[in-house]
Amino acid sequence: MKIYILNTGYLETDRNNVEACANVGTYSNPSIQNDWIKLPVMSFLIENNGEYILYDLGSHPDAMKGYWPKNLQEVYPLYQKEEERLENQLALCGVKPEDIKTVVISHMHLDHAGNLHLFEHADIYVSKADFMHAQTQVHLNLDPTTHGGYIKSDLEVPIKQYHLVEEDFEIAPGIEVVNLPGHTPGLLGLVVHLEKDGTFIFPQDCIYTEAIFGPPAKASGLLYDSLNYFKSIEKVRKLKSKYDAKVIFAHDYEFFKTLKTAPEFYE
């Protein structure tokens, strides 16, 4: 089994959107400083016995050309080179989108479900709670600025088959799908057991950065359910201890620079 980490560019935003009140002192000194940071956007290709599983789909390449509403373009601008488009990152691994029959999406936010149009032929696994919330959010009204981190066009791609996940399960030998709600109503992480490089945990936006993981765990600036958010972080911590695993933080730019990216791989 091999895992390729695909670099699909990065977002920028104020750190306070990532770590809640990141620079707030005590209540008697509630000053907040602005700190503009980079958030890497990764997808993960798993090659397993000649078949492929793709985990997360990055951002739509036309995000900054009107595909995203103006408010999201301003708060989370996407920077993506031609070679960082998802299909070009897959090509580094000798893979085309049509070669991939199974896709797992951690959650339906704009930087994780943005290339669904490349996988209309695939079986798509997504959290039922997040999928239902996302569909409701984008169809309540026509104003995209009220849809949160969801993009209506992403959610209206005609997919062969959605599989709505409610329980943890093994999608293939050595590859576990685990529920990590909190950032959104539902979120799917992966635990992958490699023969040479050991166990990797991919919690995606359950844990944005190493600083958030702690201990102690810190709040994220984007939370749907704070109680489940902290429970999910502790679930990751227990899995890390159980398997002596390496946690791949979702949007930690300094951590990202320490990783091997495609065409290199872990096995």
Stockholm file with secondary structure:
# STOCKHOLM 1.0

chainA/1-267         MKIYILNTGYLETDRNNVEACANVGTYSNPSIQNDWIKLPVMSFLIENNGEYILYDLGSHPDAMKGYWPKNLQEVYPLYQKEEERLENQLALCGVKPEDIKTVVISHMHLDHAGNLHLFEHADIYVSKADFMHAQTQVHLNLDPTTHGGYIKSDLEVPIKQYHLVEEDFEIAPGIEVVNLPGHTPGLLGLVVHLEKDGTFIFPQDCIYTEAIFGPPAKASGLLYDSLNYFKSIEKVRKLKSKYDAKVIFAHDYEFFKTLKTAPEFYE
#=GR chainA/1-267 SS CEEEEEEEEEEEEEGGGTBTTTTCCCTTSCCCCCCEEEEEEEEEEEEETTEEEEECCCCCTTGGGTTSCHHHHHHSCEECCGGGSHHHHHHHTTCCGGGCCEEEESCCSTTTSTTGGGGTTSEEEEEHHHHHHHHHHHHSCSCGGGSTTCCHHHHTSCCSEEEEECSCEEEETTEEEEECCSSSSCCEEEEEEETTTEEEEEEETTSCSHHHHSSSCCCBSSCSCHHHHHHHHHHHHHHHHHHTCEEEETTCHHHHTTSCCTTSCBC
#=GC SS_cons         CEEEEEEEEEEEEEGGGTBTTTTCCCTTSCCCCCCEEEEEEEEEEEEETTEEEEECCCCCTTGGGTTSCHHHHHHSCEECCGGGSHHHHHHHTTCCGGGCCEEEESCCSTTTSTTGGGGTTSEEEEEHHHHHHHHHHHHSCSCGGGSTTCCHHHHTSCCSEEEEECSCEEEETTEEEEECCSSSSCCEEEEEEETTTEEEEEEETTSCSHHHHSSSCCCBSSCSCHHHHHHHHHHHHHHHHHHTCEEEETTCHHHHTTSCCTTSCBC
//
